[in-house]
Amino acid sequence: MNLYARDLETENATLREELARTHSQLHRMDEIQRSLVSLAERELRTTLTMIFGYARLLGDRDIGEMQEYAGIIATYSWQLKNMLDAMTALHQIDAGELVLRMETLPLREILDYAIAGRQRELVAKALAVQLDLEDGLYVRADRERLLLILAQLLSNAITNAPPAGTVTLVARSREASAVISIQDNGRGIPEEEQPHLFERFYRRSLPLARQPDGSGLGLAVAKELVELHGGRIWVEGASSQSNTLCFSLPRASPSHPNAAIVNLSTKTIP
């Protein structure tokens, strides 16, 4: 072997060692990230359990001020839960660990349940809810993930709607899809901002005092979950007085078989 070949072999061996070290470091960083997410999820959920418990105790007392404080505690708790759910879902998507357990779901029942879960926030802002739903509409979706999508979109509408405003939900069949629209009568979304609305950590260009609370993850996780279901999400008919966010899901027949698991990772689910 000549000198040039020996030098090349030495260089290749050094490169292989460096690549192996880098791979090991990345693997370790990934393990640390997973551990931190798991720890954060466990600790935050424990904290939320305590907050909800004390909120219920306060709400049972017949004292106006304490009931008001209980409402504030519950509202912020739901916001924290939304953020946690969004972070967990995005982590699972990025890690290729998300599993969709597909069911045939009655859309009216799911929407009613989602609205009931935001009732305290709606009451706190004196918001009216209008429903315009096509009868007999079923979708093919993962129940938990669909409720998470609706929670994020309803939270966005509640945040944007002015006090004593209105949140309107419309559901219609469109070819092989069901299209759900959620409209608030708040400040409209400028056309130039609409393409960025579903990006992670994106925050609208509002004055600081009017910036909504949140992590900027809610609409991003809604978009990714909708697309994993085979649907899409978009802004429709935005004006200076309203915002309408729409998303589609595969439409289903009530007789559609209910047992199906869509595995979006390399793991197998029994």
One Martini backbone bead per residue (centre of mass of N, CA, C, O) as a GRO file, in nm:
protein
  270
    1MET     BB    1   0.094   0.037   0.025
    2ASN     BB    2   0.078   0.351  -0.022
    3LEU     BB    3   0.083   0.658   0.114
    4TYR     BB    4  -0.190   0.756   0.001
    5ALA     BB    5  -0.361   0.511   0.097
    6ARG     BB    6  -0.299   0.539   0.399
    7ASP     BB    7  -0.414   0.823   0.433
    8LEU     BB    8  -0.701   0.753   0.335
    9GLU     BB    9  -0.761   0.537   0.547
   10THR     BB   10  -0.722   0.720   0.792
   11GLU     BB   11  -0.937   0.927   0.714
   12ASN     BB   12  -1.176   0.727   0.704
   13ALA     BB   13  -1.155   0.631   0.997
   14THR     BB   14  -1.200   0.909   1.125
   15LEU     BB   15  -1.476   0.961   0.997
   16ARG     BB   16  -1.620   0.714   1.118
   17GLU     BB   17  -1.581   0.800   1.412
   18GLU     BB   18  -1.728   1.071   1.394
   19LEU     BB   19  -2.000   0.955   1.302
   20ALA     BB   20  -2.044   0.772   1.546
   21ARG     BB   21  -2.043   0.998   1.758
   22THR     BB   22  -2.273   1.164   1.639
   23HIS     BB   23  -2.487   0.943   1.653
   24SER     BB   24  -2.469   0.903   1.960
   25GLN     BB   25  -2.542   1.193   2.039
   26LEU     BB   26  -2.820   1.204   1.899
   27HIS     BB   27  -2.940   0.968   2.052
   28ARG     BB   28  -2.909   1.096   2.332
   29MET     BB   29  -3.075   1.351   2.277
   30ASP     BB   30  -3.336   1.198   2.216
   31GLU     BB   31  -3.363   1.065   2.494
   32ILE     BB   32  -3.374   1.328   2.654
   33GLN     BB   33  -3.622   1.447   2.517
   34ARG     BB   34  -3.816   1.221   2.590
   35SER     BB   35  -3.782   1.248   2.897
   36LEU     BB   36  -3.875   1.543   2.920
   37VAL     BB   37  -4.155   1.507   2.801
   38SER     BB   38  -4.251   1.295   3.002
   39LEU     BB   39  -4.210   1.465   3.255
   40ALA     BB   40  -4.381   1.709   3.176
   41GLU     BB   41  -4.645   1.557   3.138
   42ARG     BB   42  -4.670   1.439   3.423
   43GLU     BB   43  -4.643   1.703   3.592
   44LEU     BB   44  -4.865   1.873   3.452
   45ARG     BB   45  -5.100   1.677   3.505
   46THR     BB   46  -5.084   1.690   3.809
   47THR     BB   47  -5.133   1.993   3.832
   48LEU     BB   48  -5.407   1.996   3.690
   49THR     BB   49  -5.554   1.821   3.894
   50MET     BB   50  -5.529   2.024   4.125
   51ILE     BB   51  -5.665   2.266   3.995
   52PHE     BB   52  -5.941   2.133   3.940
   53GLY     BB   53  -6.003   2.058   4.232
   54TYR     BB   54  -6.002   2.351   4.351
   55ALA     BB   55  -6.210   2.469   4.156
   56ARG     BB   56  -6.445   2.294   4.252
   57LEU     BB   57  -6.446   2.388   4.544
   58LEU     BB   58  -6.500   2.686   4.483
   59GLY     BB   59  -6.765   2.643   4.307
   60ASP     BB   60  -6.940   2.530   4.563
   61ARG     BB   61  -6.943   2.814   4.659
   62ASP     BB   62  -7.158   3.094   4.770
   63ILE     BB   63  -6.929   3.298   4.626
   64GLY     BB   64  -6.869   3.514   4.388
   65GLU     BB   65  -6.560   3.553   4.399
   66MET     BB   66  -6.482   3.250   4.408
   67GLN     BB   67  -6.618   3.178   4.139
   68GLU     BB   68  -6.446   3.362   3.967
   69TYR     BB   69  -6.173   3.231   4.035
   70ALA     BB   70  -6.249   2.951   3.936
   71GLY     BB   71  -6.283   3.034   3.641
   72ILE     BB   72  -5.992   3.124   3.598
   73ILE     BB   73  -5.855   2.860   3.663
   74ALA     BB   74  -5.999   2.689   3.446
   75THR     BB   75  -5.915   2.848   3.197
   76TYR     BB   76  -5.603   2.816   3.232
   77SER     BB   77  -5.608   2.511   3.238
   78TRP     BB   78  -5.709   2.468   2.949
   79GLN     BB   79  -5.474   2.612   2.814
   80LEU     BB   80  -5.256   2.422   2.923
   81LYS     BB   81  -5.373   2.164   2.802
   82ASN     BB   82  -5.355   2.246   2.508
   83MET     BB   83  -5.048   2.277   2.501
   84LEU     BB   84  -4.980   1.990   2.588
   85ASP     BB   85  -5.129   1.839   2.363
   86ALA     BB   86  -4.970   1.971   2.132
   87MET     BB   87  -4.685   1.884   2.215
   88THR     BB   88  -4.736   1.579   2.216
   89ALA     BB   89  -4.830   1.547   1.921
   90LEU     BB   90  -4.577   1.666   1.783
   91HIS     BB   91  -4.379   1.464   1.899
   92GLN     BB   92  -4.510   1.211   1.775
   93ILE     BB   93  -4.483   1.300   1.484
   94ASP     BB   94  -4.172   1.345   1.474
   95ALA     BB   95  -4.119   1.037   1.590
   96GLY     BB   96  -4.330   0.832   1.460
   97GLU     BB   97  -4.575   0.763   1.709
   98LEU     BB   98  -4.839   0.796   1.571
   99VAL     BB   99  -5.178   0.679   1.638
  100LEU     BB  100  -5.466   0.585   1.454
  101ARG     BB  101  -5.806   0.532   1.569
  102MET     BB  102  -6.042   0.440   1.362
  103GLU     BB  103  -6.372   0.584   1.320
  104THR     BB  104  -6.719   0.604   1.322
  105LEU     BB  105  -6.849   0.939   1.344
  106PRO     BB  106  -7.071   1.154   1.487
  107LEU     BB  107  -7.053   1.484   1.441
  108ARG     BB  108  -7.254   1.608   1.638
  109GLU     BB  109  -7.148   1.471   1.895
  110ILE     BB  110  -6.858   1.585   1.880
  111LEU     BB  111  -6.930   1.888   1.879
  112ASP     BB  112  -7.087   1.894   2.144
  113TYR     BB  113  -6.850   1.800   2.318
  114ALA     BB  114  -6.649   2.027   2.246
  115ILE     BB  115  -6.827   2.263   2.348
  116ALA     BB  116  -6.862   2.167   2.641
  117GLY     BB  117  -6.546   2.197   2.700
  118ARG     BB  118  -6.587   2.538   2.648
  119GLN     BB  119  -6.805   2.670   2.831
  120ARG     BB  120  -6.652   2.850   3.032
  121GLU     BB  121  -6.527   3.038   2.818
  122LEU     BB  122  -6.789   3.130   2.688
  123VAL     BB  123  -6.913   3.255   2.943
  124ALA     BB  124  -6.681   3.455   3.017
  125LYS     BB  125  -6.749   3.608   2.715
  126ALA     BB  126  -7.045   3.587   2.622
  127LEU     BB  127  -7.080   3.354   2.411
  128ALA     BB  128  -7.217   3.254   2.118
  129VAL     BB  129  -7.363   2.952   1.971
  130GLN     BB  130  -7.370   2.836   1.632
  131LEU     BB  131  -7.555   2.576   1.460
  132ASP     BB  132  -7.482   2.417   1.123
  133LEU     BB  133  -7.597   2.095   1.062
  134GLU     BB  134  -7.582   1.818   0.898
  135ASP     BB  135  -7.758   1.550   0.875
  136GLY     BB  136  -7.601   1.246   0.908
  137LEU     BB  137  -7.294   1.305   0.979
  138TYR     BB  138  -6.997   1.126   0.897
  139VAL     BB  139  -6.673   1.021   1.018
  140ARG     BB  140  -6.325   0.939   0.966
  141ALA     BB  141  -6.177   0.897   1.293
  142ASP     BB  142  -6.003   1.006   1.566
  143ARG     BB  143  -6.141   1.101   1.847
  144GLU     BB  144  -5.912   1.238   2.007
  145ARG     BB  145  -5.795   1.404   1.765
  146LEU     BB  146  -6.052   1.555   1.690
  147LEU     BB  147  -6.084   1.697   1.963
  148LEU     BB  148  -5.815   1.848   1.938
  149ILE     BB  149  -5.878   2.009   1.690
  150LEU     BB  150  -6.132   2.152   1.807
  151ALA     BB  151  -5.996   2.280   2.052
  152GLN     BB  152  -5.803   2.465   1.891
  153LEU     BB  153  -6.019   2.614   1.717
  154LEU     BB  154  -6.197   2.715   1.948
  155SER     BB  155  -5.979   2.869   2.099
  156ASN     BB  156  -5.925   3.066   1.869
  157ALA     BB  157  -6.214   3.183   1.851
  158ILE     BB  158  -6.239   3.279   2.146
  159THR     BB  159  -5.995   3.470   2.139
  160ASN     BB  160  -6.101   3.652   1.887
  161ALA     BB  161  -6.353   3.708   2.011
  162PRO     BB  162  -6.563   3.920   2.129
  163PRO     BB  163  -6.742   4.024   2.360
  164ALA     BB  164  -7.053   3.899   2.290
  165GLY     BB  165  -7.014   3.711   2.070
  166THR     BB  166  -6.963   3.477   1.787
  167VAL     BB  167  -6.981   3.120   1.730
  168THR     BB  168  -6.959   2.934   1.422
  169LEU     BB  169  -7.092   2.616   1.314
  170VAL     BB  170  -7.019   2.425   1.014
  171ALA     BB  171  -7.168   2.133   0.841
  172ARG     BB  172  -7.067   1.960   0.535
  173SER     BB  173  -7.105   1.799   0.249
  174ARG     BB  174  -6.820   1.710   0.012
  175GLU     BB  175  -6.848   1.461  -0.136
  176ALA     BB  176  -6.605   1.265   0.043
  177SER     BB  177  -6.657   1.501   0.250
  178ALA     BB  178  -6.620   1.684   0.552
  179VAL     BB  179  -6.706   2.023   0.637
  180ILE     BB  180  -6.558   2.238   0.881
  181SER     BB  181  -6.670   2.546   1.031
  182ILE     BB  182  -6.505   2.827   1.206
  183GLN     BB  183  -6.653   3.124   1.337
  184ASP     BB  184  -6.566   3.460   1.397
  185ASN     BB  185  -6.618   3.820   1.507
  186GLY     BB  186  -6.336   3.919   1.461
  187ARG     BB  187  -6.043   3.991   1.362
  188GLY     BB  188  -5.906   3.974   1.078
  189ILE     BB  189  -5.709   3.812   0.827
  190PRO     BB  190  -5.462   3.885   0.654
  191GLU     BB  191  -5.358   3.773   0.353
  192GLU     BB  192  -5.041   3.765   0.418
  193GLU     BB  193  -5.091   3.565   0.681
  194GLN     BB  194  -5.235   3.298   0.596
  195PRO     BB  195  -4.987   3.106   0.512
  196HIS     BB  196  -4.878   3.120   0.839
  197LEU     BB  197  -5.098   3.022   1.047
  198PHE     BB  198  -4.987   2.695   1.056
  199GLU     BB  199  -4.733   2.764   1.194
  200ARG     BB  200  -4.496   2.726   1.406
  201PHE     BB  201  -4.505   2.994   1.634
  202TYR     BB  202  -4.712   3.168   1.512
  203ARG     BB  203  -4.770   3.528   1.520
  204ARG     BB  204  -4.954   3.781   1.499
  205SER     BB  205  -4.962   4.130   1.384
  206LEU     BB  206  -5.012   4.251   1.677
  207PRO     BB  207  -5.048   4.420   1.926
  208LEU     BB  208  -4.934   4.341   2.231
  209ALA     BB  209  -5.216   4.384   2.382
  210ARG     BB  210  -5.355   4.171   2.146
  211GLN     BB  211  -5.217   3.925   2.210
  212PRO     BB  212  -5.253   3.606   2.227
  213ASP     BB  213  -5.258   3.342   2.391
  214GLY     BB  214  -4.990   3.117   2.366
  215SER     BB  215  -4.761   2.912   2.158
  216GLY     BB  216  -4.830   2.858   1.841
  217LEU     BB  217  -4.952   2.536   1.811
  218GLY     BB  218  -5.253   2.480   1.758
  219LEU     BB  219  -5.274   2.510   1.438
  220ALA     BB  220  -5.043   2.319   1.372
  221VAL     BB  221  -5.166   2.058   1.492
  222ALA     BB  222  -5.425   2.064   1.332
  223LYS     BB  223  -5.298   2.034   1.053
  224GLU     BB  224  -5.144   1.765   1.095
  225LEU     BB  225  -5.393   1.595   1.176
  226VAL     BB  226  -5.566   1.639   0.930
  227GLU     BB  227  -5.359   1.526   0.722
  228LEU     BB  228  -5.343   1.238   0.855
  229HIS     BB  229  -5.660   1.196   0.773
  230GLY     BB  230  -5.683   1.325   0.466
  231GLY     BB  231  -5.696   1.628   0.494
  232ARG     BB  232  -5.776   1.983   0.525
  233ILE     BB  233  -5.664   2.332   0.583
  234TRP     BB  234  -5.830   2.664   0.601
  235VAL     BB  235  -5.896   2.983   0.480
  236GLU     BB  236  -6.221   3.157   0.475
  237GLY     BB  237  -6.353   3.458   0.408
  238ALA     BB  238  -6.186   3.685   0.503
  239SER     BB  239  -6.227   3.968   0.717
  240SER     BB  240  -6.251   4.248   0.923
  241GLN     BB  241  -6.496   4.076   1.103
  242SER     BB  242  -6.372   3.779   1.026
  243ASN     BB  243  -6.321   3.421   1.086
  244THR     BB  244  -6.249   3.122   0.878
  245LEU     BB  245  -6.210   2.787   0.965
  246CYS     BB  246  -6.122   2.498   0.769
  247PHE     BB  247  -6.210   2.141   0.751
  248SER     BB  248  -6.133   1.810   0.638
  249LEU     BB  249  -6.297   1.484   0.614
  250PRO     BB  250  -6.373   1.177   0.589
  251ARG     BB  251  -6.648   1.031   0.482
  252ALA     BB  252  -6.917   0.832   0.634
  253SER     BB  253  -7.079   0.544   0.712
  254PRO     BB  254  -7.252   0.391   0.964
  255SER     BB  255  -7.162   0.094   0.835
  256HIS     BB  256  -6.882   0.126   0.888
  257PRO     BB  257  -6.621  -0.010   0.992
  258ASN     BB  258  -6.457   0.033   1.320
  259ALA     BB  259  -6.190  -0.142   1.286
  260ALA     BB  260  -5.899   0.075   1.291
  261ILE     BB  261  -5.539   0.102   1.240
  262VAL     BB  262  -5.315   0.375   1.206
  263ASN     BB  263  -4.973   0.346   1.149
  264LEU     BB  264  -4.715   0.611   1.190
  265SER     BB  265  -4.502   0.395   1.254
  266THR     BB  266  -4.265   0.128   1.320
  267LYS     BB  267  -4.468   0.019   1.497
  268THR     BB  268  -4.666  -0.219   1.669
  269ILE     BB  269  -5.017  -0.287   1.719
  270PRO     BB  270  -5.226  -0.515   1.883
   0.00000   0.00000   0.00000
